[in-house]
Amino acid sequence: MAHLPPSFDRDASERAIAALLRALGLDPEREPELKETPARVAALYAEIFSGLDPLAAPELVTFPRPAGAGEDLVLVRDLPFHSLCIHHFVPFFGRASIAYLPGARLLGISGTARVLDYYARRPQLQERLGAQVADHLEQTLAPRGLAVILEARHLCMEMRGIKKPGTVETRTLRGALAEPRWAAALPAAGRSHDFHAP
């Protein structure tokens, strides 16, 4: 079960959702399928916003980088993620590729996915999500370089407004991976590319 943010009030959430349904002209008395909707939506929000709880931050396992290692790049690609747009509270979702040039420490293989999930589980901007993942990994690993590449579809663009599909790619590049010789070679998120160091 997901951690609940400390300030999450389940009863108040249910009342607010019920009020929203009434404001939309929906009546659970006339539509029995709506009777449990406030409770279901409150439970959903408790789960998908669990990243708001500081106690839910992932505990990352690191280990020493082998002596004599060269310009080894660690790249975890095609990590799926989903979040909710902070402006409209509708989903955006896609894939991430996270790369780093190790300093003194290496990260356990699932660490990047855990950090990505933690920060995605809150109302978000895609640009901020990339920066938060990068900040967390920098503080944990002190890598020589770091890249967080996100590619996502935004339902706030597809369901309303312009109503057009499309993908948004953001790249958060730090340290050596912001240098042109590395940055140009980084893969796009969600696509299969061979990575070749320059």
C-alpha angles and dihedrals in degrees: 000000000000122000113254118230108252092243095047111124109194096190093048090048092053092049092049092050091048089051090050091052090052091047088055090054094254120140123196088202090063095035109042091187087072095056095094096030096101091053093044094049092046090052090048092052091048089057101040093044095048088114088076089073111089089203090063093063108127120256104231123210116218132178136189119282111242115260115258095023112155132208092324114168121204111209126179109186139186097025108167118225139171132193141160123260108245091218100053107009093235123125130273117185143168144114136305135207116199122190135176140178102224123237116190095322138053125210125236110259097253095044097095092052092049093052092046092051093047095055094039090058096081136060101291153179114220091229092052092046091059092048093048093051090048093048092050094049092045091053092047100042110019089215124189089237138002137191130186112187118185127185117184148163115231117210090197085070096040101043100039141016109018091006094210129135119234142133129250119210122197127183124198107192124184136179118340093355089065089062114103094241090062103026095059091054098051114111125243113253116259094018129099109243130157110238116222120179111229 
